[in-house]
Amino acid sequence: MRTQDAGHRAAAVAAIADREYRRAGDEYTRAGWRVLSDPREGIEPFSADEKGWVGDGLQYLATSAVCYRVAGTDTRATRRGVEGVAVAQDLTNGLEHPVQHACLKEFVGDFRTVAGLDDVEAAYREAESAYKDAGSAVDNPQAWGTTPLFEAAATLIQQVARGPANGEIALPWEDLHGTDPDEPGRFLAQRAVVKRQRFPSLVQQVITDGFLAAPRGTTEYDTDHHRCPHCGSTDVNWVAESVICLRCSRPTAETD
């Protein structure tokens, strides 16, 4: 079961497939607000939650800012960024673990990046320091890295990176983390380091290209049942109720 986004995430992905990025931004905004108000049954946004389901709401707001910037509506992107920074900071009153607080600081860096705000580098360096400080309270950094909060914070940069990489996974989970889980703080701090070094240029690239790829779902290569009418690819991506081309993220078509 995913978080309760009332179908707005699926609508946002469909809008990306149609290259209607302003509409995608609106739908991701609605998805973010919906999840932040009521993440899952039995989960409240301002209560302690070791999994951090509110992360999806933050991710959707951040994705909306990228969509707005690709659409050329920078003012709305700025508003989502300012809003997201405030929400991420406020959520420290609910999520209790110091490593979750570090992840929320990582989200602050993300919102500053996607909205084109100032102090991006400082925000990621603050998150990096927070991860290192939280290391002594972390027994299993790999387990934390696969909770919904942390996965949500990884999903957007992975989505943004797909466009320049012809739809492939350009930033796998392993690349976002350190090499030694026996040093939990440094292992998780690598997330902030990678984002500080790569995320701003990736966001700028999709804006320049005018193309944000859809998120990656279930994929199949070289099919005999689908062919993209736009680019001719037979590689397919099933995600959020859409069947789209893995390469160009446009709707693909079934073949006889």
Salt bridges, closest charged atoms under 4 A:
ASP18 OD2 - ARG23 NH2 3.27
GLU20 OE1 - ARG23 NE 2.49
ASP26 OD1 - ARG76 NH1 2.68
GLU27 OE1 - HIS8 ND1 2.92
GLU27 OE2 - ARG30 NH1 3.73
ASP38 OD2 - ARG34 NH1 3.92
GLU83 OE1 - ARG80 NE 2.87
GLU106 OE1 - ARG191 NE 2.93
GLU106 OE2 - LYS195 NZ 2.64
ASP110 OD2 - LYS195 NZ 2.81
GLU121 OE2 - ARG125 NH2 3.02
GLU126 OE2 - LYS105 NZ 2.91
GLU128 OE2 - LYS132 NZ 3.17
GLU128 OE1 - ARG196 NH2 3.79
GLU168 OE1 - ARG216 NH1 3.78
GLU168 OE2 - ARG247 NH1 2.76
GLU183 OE1 - ARG186 NE 3.60
GLU220 OE1 - HIS225 NE2 3.28
ASP235 OD2 - ARG247 NH2 2.93
